[in-house]
Amino acid sequence: LRPRQQKEIEGLAQMSKLPLKFVKSIQMLYELQTIMVPIVNFTQSAALASEFLPPEYRALSQIPWRGPGCTGIIARTSDGTVSHARNLDFSPTDIMADLVYEGVFVKGGKEIFRSQLIAGYTMVITGFKMGADAEDGYVIERNTRYADHKRGFEEMMENLFSGRQLNGWTLRKVLESVDNYDEAVAAVAAAPYTSTEYAIMSGVRKGTIMARNPDGVAHTQVLGEENDKERRDDYIIMTNFDFYWGDVREWFDPTGGNGMFHPRRVAAEEYLAKHSRPGTITDQVLWDTLNNKGTFADTVFQGVFNVEKAAATLTVPDAQ
């Protein structure tokens, strides 16, 4: 952990009366989540993956949480601007929803960015930075991405204990120091990560989804370009699985409202196909897509952002 982050963790532990080790462990949530996959493949169980957790962290796997799972959509809307919609899914919802808040980060009396946060966790989950002029600003959404090869779990643990900076802290530093979308995308693409993760980023009439490996970018989806396995070019979408490579684990994800074998991504795309045509997506259509039964999961935070309009609509939904 970096010195500033360590100080924040110590302050959180002191104010909450929670053990320092517990608060410190919570910071590794996204990284450790990559181990807790519903199904690794047909020959290797999730239980085997959990063996890579050191003894001092195995208690975390006994906490009755599920997530963070997510759905992110970046769409070119009917007025030509780009909107970015996201669900953050994290169970138990009755507990996690009470911990969600919007943080405003200020330096020298000036706001530098905002982020959707979870109390006790020092890193960004959904960060948004509205620029000083029409060409600046961007949104970053983080989604869990499970390891894409057999040694991925071991490599994550090696990175974790080597002292590599945690993914969320890396993104927080990008938001603190980089003002515009193109430079932010380049910085996120180049930064070392501890674990696999998706970076879903939107700007003024632009959007990119990067599937990150610890040492590079495994795959990129770009708004407006032909993307593998996607139905249209006016939006790009991601949940938690490499669907463009036929990741079978997506079909065993039980979190969507229609249950196993009905992926959240597929439900979202079917809703968009039914309720819009290319070039006709609106923010209301995006909200309805996030809330349709098959897409909505253990959702504790929702947002629709538009950098060009300097607009961000955030909500903590009622449990469904």
N, C-alpha and C positions, 0 to 999 in steps of 0.2 A: 504494500500500500504506500501511496505517496504521502509525505508529511502532512499536507493540508487535509487529505482525506482521513488520515489517522486522527487528526485533531477533531474533525467533525464526528467521527465514530465515537471517540471518547466523550464528547459532549452529549451525543445521543444516549449513550449508555448511562451517563450521569443523570440526565434529565428524566429518562424513562425508568430508571432503577433496574434495567435489565442487565444481565451479565455481559461484560465487555466482549468475551469470546463469542457469545451468541450474536451480538450486534455485528461483530466483525464477520462472522460466518454468513450472515444474511447478505453481505455485499457481494458474495460469490453466487448469488441466486441464479442469474442468467447462465453463467458458465456451468454450474452443476446441473442445471435443468437439462442440458444436452445429454446427460446420462439417463435421465428418467423418461425415456422414450416409450410410447405404448407398445411398440414391437420393433426390435432391431432388424431382424430379417427372419426367414423361415427356419434358420438353423441355430440362431443365437438368441437367447432370451434376455429380457430387460434385467432379470435378476443377475445374469452373468455380468452385464455392464456395471451394475452397482458394486461389484466386487472391487472395482477400481477406486471407489471412495475410501480414503483413509479412515481408520477407526474413529478418529475424533470428529469426523463429519457425517458418519452414518446415521446419527440421530436425526439429521435434517430430513432423511428419507422417510422417517416415521411421522412427520408432521402431515396432517391430512389436507395438504394443498394439491391443487392441480393447476398447472400452468407455470409460467406465463405462456398462454397460447394467444394468438392474435390473428386479425384479418386486416390487411391494408390494401387500399385501392387508390390509385392515382389516375384521374380521369380528365380528359379535355371536355369541358362543359359546353352547353349550348351557346354561351356568349363568347367562346373562344379562349377563356381563361382556364387555368388548371386548378382543380380542387383535389384535396387529399383527405380521404376518409379512413378512420381506423377504429377498430375494436380492440381493447385490451381485455383478455380473458384470464381470470385468476380466481381460483376457488380455494377456500370457502368464501363465497361471495358476500355473505353477511358480515364477515370480518374484514375482508380486503376492501370492500367498498367504503368502509368508514376510515380507511387509511389513505385514500387517494386525495391528493390536493394539487393545486396549481402553484408552483414556485416561481417567483420573480427574482432573477439574478441581476444585481446592480453593482456597478463599479464606478467609483468617483461620483456617486449621485446620479448616474445615468444607467437606465435599463439596457442590458446587453442581450438578454434572451429570456424566454419563459420555458418552463417545462412542466409536464404532468409528472408527478412524483408519487411515491408511496412512502409514508412515514417510516423512518428508520433506515431507509435506503438512500445513499448519498448520490446516486448517479441518475442521469436522465433516462426516461423511458420513451417519452415523446417530447422532443424539443422543438421549439419554433422561434425563429428569429426574423422579425420584420425589418427590412433594410431601410437605409436612410433615403433611398430613391427607388424608382420603379423597377430597377434591374437587380436590386439587392434582396437578400433574405432567402430563407429556405426552411423546410421542415424536415426533421429526422425522426423516423419511427424505427424502433428496434423490435424485431421478431425473433423468437427462438428458432434456431435451425439445428437439426440433429446431425450428428457426425455422418459423413458420406463415405467413410471407408472403415475397415475393421479396427484399425489402431487409433481411430479418432478419439476414443475415450481416454486412452493412455496418453496421447499427445496433449490433450487438454490438461490433464493432471500434471504432466511434466511442465507445461507452460505456467500453470497456476503456481506451482511451488518453485519455479525458477525466478519468480518475482516479476514476471511480465505484467504490464499494466492491464487492469481489468477493462473489458470492452466499454462499459458505460462511462468510465472515467475518461477514456480516450475520446468518446463522443462529447462529453461535457467540455473537454478542453478545446475541441474543434468549435463548438458553439461559442465559447468564450473568446476565441481568437480569430475566427474566419468569418468575414462578413457576407460573402456572396456564394451563390449556389455552385458555380463551376469549381471554384477553389475548394469548397467544402466537399464536393464529390471526390475530387482528386485526393484530398487529405484523408478521407475515410478509406478510399481504395488503397492508399499506400501504407496506412498505419498497421503495425503489428497488432494482432488480436490474441486473446488467450484461448478462445474457443470459436467454433463455428457460430454464425449469426447472420441474419438478414439486416441490411441497412436499406430502408425504404425512404427515399428522399425526393422532395418536390421543391420546385422554385417557380419563377415566373415563366409559365407556359412550357415547363420542362418537368421531367420525372425520370427517375432511375431506381431500379431495385437491384442491389448487389447481394449475391450470395457469398458471404465472406468465409474463407478458411483462415486459420490463424496467420498464415504467411502470404496470403494473396486473395485475389478474387476468383471464385470458381465459376461464376456465371453472372451475366448482366442482362436485365430487361430494360429497354429504353422506350419511353412513351413515344408513340408515333411511328415506331419501327416494327417490322415484322418480327415477332417473338415466338419462339418454339411453343407449340401447343396452345397458344392463346387464340381466342375466337375472333377478336377485333383489334384494331390498332388505336382506338380512341381511349383505351384504358390499359393499365397493367395491374396485376393483382398478386398478392402473396398471403399465404397463411403461415404454415410452419414446415412445409415439405417441398422438395425439389420435384414438383409435378412434371416439369418439362423433361425430366429424365425418367419419368414413370416410377417415381418413388412409391413403392407398394404400401409403405407405412401410412400414407395419407388415408387409405381406405380403411385402416384399422383404428383411426382416431375416433374416440367415442364422444368428443366434446360438443359437436354441433347438435342442434335441436332435433335433428332427424336420426341421430345415433350412428353407430358404426356402419360402415359401408356407404355413408352419405356425406362425403367431405364438405366442409364449410366452403371451400373455394368453389366447388361445383355448384353448390346452392346459390352462392353469390352470382356466379356467371349466368346461371339459369334465370335468376331474377332480373339481372340486367338485360338479358336477351328478350325477356317477356315485356319489360316495361320501358325500354328505350331502343333507339336505333343509333347508329354511329352519328355523332354530332348533336345528339339531343339529350345527353345526360345532364341532369340538374343536381344541385345540392340536395334537394328533396328526394330525388331518386337514390342518391348515395345514402342518405339517412335511412330510407326504407330498406335498402339492401342490407345495411348493417343490422337492421332490426328484424329482418325476415327470419322465420323459425329456423331454417337450416343453417343460417350464418351466425345468429346470436348463440353464444355458448355461455361460459361462466363469466359474462361480461361485466366488468366493474368500472370501465371508463370508455367513453366514446368521444370522438372529435371529428369535425370537418374543418379543414384549413384551406385558405386561399391566400397565397403570399402576395399576389398582384393587388388584391383588394385589401391587404393587411387585415384579414378577417380570420377569426378563430372562434368557433362555437363548440363549447365543451359541455359534457354532461356526465353525471354518474347515474346510469339507468336504474330503474326499479328492477329487482330480480324477476325473471320470467320463468 
